[in-house]
Amino acid sequence: RHTRLQGDWSSDGCSSDLGVCLSDVHFLDGTLSPGYLTASDVTLGHEVAGTVDQLGDGVSGFAIGDRVLVIAGERNEKGQITTLGFDYDGGYAEFVVARASLLVKIPDSLPFSQAAIIPDAVSTPWAAITTTAKMKPGESVAVFGVGGLGIHAIQLLRIIGCAPIIAIDPRRSEEHTSELQSPCNLVCRLLLEK
């Protein structure tokens, strides 16, 4: 029960979008290896959003033209979590074939460029916050590293109602400092000194 998404990744988000993650860069430079790749090569791309182009036999709940994102991780037959674009072919292709169970419909108001990061930069900190740390409203928390995942963790913790939220990051740039500002002063900037 698979669905095929159209991939016009070079367009300006017209029919789809694909994020470029630092994990993709690390994969290419050899510092990151796929955990469960069985083929000799793989098409990268695990941050994928687009429109349904074809429906496989028996697929229900989706229609051609539906706007969706693709969940990046799934358990294989051995119970191992495998990742789209690392352990099996991902989004840097003309089409992405995905199980219908890994698709999530997105509203017309959500641009593909923003939806594409949800399967990684948003879902990864969400799992850490809710499943691993089991954070509750009113609890204090520190976020170490305020890059792509950390900045989303801070926003998610704020939604949950955690306070205070302390962001710790070694970068000193003014541009980075402005990313950490919060209208409710829930985020503090601390510098790690050598």
C-alpha positions in Angstrom: 0.0 0.0 0.0 2.2 2.7 -1.3 1.7 6.2 -2.6 3.9 8.2 -5.0 4.6 11.8 -4.4 5.5 14.2 -7.1 8.9 15.8 -6.7 9.7 19.0 -8.5 12.3 19.9 -5.9 13.9 22.7 -7.9 10.7 24.6 -8.1 9.9 27.4 -5.6 7.8 25.1 -3.4 5.1 25.0 -6.0 4.4 21.2 -5.9 6.8 20.0 -3.2 9.8 20.9 -1.0 12.7 19.1 0.5 14.9 20.1 3.3 18.7 19.8 3.4 19.7 18.6 6.8 23.2 18.6 8.3 22.8 14.8 8.5 22.7 14.7 4.7 26.0 16.7 4.6 27.5 14.3 7.2 26.3 11.3 5.2 28.1 12.7 2.1 31.3 13.5 3.9 31.4 10.1 5.5 31.0 11.1 9.2 27.5 9.5 9.3 26.6 6.1 8.1 23.2 4.6 7.7 22.3 2.1 10.3 20.3 -0.4 8.2 21.1 0.2 4.6 20.9 -3.1 2.6 21.6 -1.7 -0.9 25.0 -0.5 -2.1 23.7 3.1 -2.6 20.8 5.3 -1.5 19.0 8.4 -2.6 19.2 11.0 0.2 16.4 13.2 1.5 14.4 12.7 4.7 12.7 16.1 5.0 9.9 15.7 2.4 6.6 17.4 1.7 4.7 17.3 -1.6 1.5 16.3 -3.4 0.3 12.8 -3.9 0.9 11.8 -7.6 -0.3 8.2 -7.6 -2.1 5.9 -5.2 -1.1 2.2 -4.9 -3.6 -0.6 -4.8 -5.7 -0.6 -1.7 -4.7 2.9 -0.5 -7.5 4.8 1.1 -7.8 8.1 2.9 -5.7 9.9 0.3 -6.4 11.3 -3.1 -4.2 12.4 -6.0 -3.3 16.1 -5.3 -3.4 15.8 -1.5 -0.7 17.9 0.2 1.3 15.7 2.5 4.5 15.3 4.4 6.4 12.0 4.8 7.2 10.7 8.2 11.0 10.0 8.0 11.3 7.0 10.3 9.6 3.6 10.4 10.2 0.2 12.0 11.3 -2.6 9.7 10.4 -6.2 10.1 13.1 -6.6 12.7 11.7 -3.7 14.8 14.6 -1.4 13.9 13.8 2.2 13.2 14.9 2.9 9.6 15.1 6.4 8.1 14.0 7.7 4.8 17.0 8.9 2.8 19.5 6.9 4.8 18.3 3.3 5.1 16.1 3.4 2.0 15.6 5.8 -0.9 14.5 9.3 0.0 13.4 12.6 -1.4 16.2 13.7 -3.7 14.4 12.1 -6.6 11.8 12.9 -9.2 9.3 10.8 -7.2 9.2 9.4 -3.6 7.4 6.1 -3.0 6.1 6.0 0.6 3.7 3.8 2.6 0.4 5.6 3.0 0.8 5.0 6.8 3.8 7.4 6.7 1.9 10.3 5.1 0.3 13.2 7.0 -2.0 15.6 5.3 -1.1 19.2 5.6 -3.3 22.3 5.2 -3.1 24.6 2.2 -2.0 27.4 4.5 1.2 25.5 5.4 4.0 26.0 2.8 5.8 22.9 1.7 9.1 24.5 2.7 7.9 24.7 6.4 6.1 21.3 6.3 9.3 19.6 5.0 11.2 20.2 8.3 8.5 18.7 10.5 9.6 15.1 10.1 13.0 15.9 11.5 13.7 19.3 13.0 10.3 19.3 14.8 9.6 15.6 15.5 13.1 14.8 16.8 12.9 17.3 19.7 9.2 16.5 20.3 10.1 12.8 20.9 13.0 13.8 23.2 10.7 16.2 25.1 7.6 14.0 25.4 8.9 10.4 25.3 12.4 10.5 26.7 12.3 13.4 29.1 8.5 13.3 29.7 8.5 17.1 30.3 5.4 18.6 32.1 4.0 22.1 32.3 5.8 24.2 34.9 9.0 22.2 34.9 12.3 24.0 34.3 14.6 22.8 31.5 17.9 23.5 29.8 18.4 23.1 26.1 22.1 22.5 25.2 22.7 23.6 21.6 20.4 25.9 19.9 20.8 25.0 16.3 18.0 23.6 14.1 16.8 21.0 16.6 17.4 23.1 19.7 15.5 26.2 18.5 12.5 24.0 17.8 12.8 22.3 21.2 12.6 25.7 22.9 9.4 26.5 21.0 7.9 23.1 21.8 8.8 23.4 25.5 7.2 26.8 25.5 4.0 25.4 24.0 3.9 22.7 26.7 4.3 25.3 29.4 7.8 24.6 30.7 9.4 27.4 32.6 12.1 28.6 32.9 13.6 27.4 29.6 17.4 28.0 29.6 19.1 27.9 26.2 22.9 27.1 26.4 24.9 27.6 23.2 28.6 28.3 22.6 28.1 30.6 19.6 28.5 34.3 20.2 27.2 35.9 17.0 24.7 38.7 17.2 22.6 37.0 14.5 22.4 33.9 16.7 21.5 36.0 19.8 18.5 37.4 18.0 17.2 33.9 17.3 17.0 33.2 21.0 15.0 36.3 22.0 11.5 35.6 23.4 8.7 38.1 23.9 8.0 36.5 27.3 11.6 36.2 28.4 11.3 32.5 28.8 14.6 31.9 27.0 17.9 33.0 28.5 21.2 33.1 26.6 24.2 31.6 28.4 27.6 31.4 26.9 30.0 28.5 27.5 33.4 30.0 28.2 36.7 28.2 27.6 
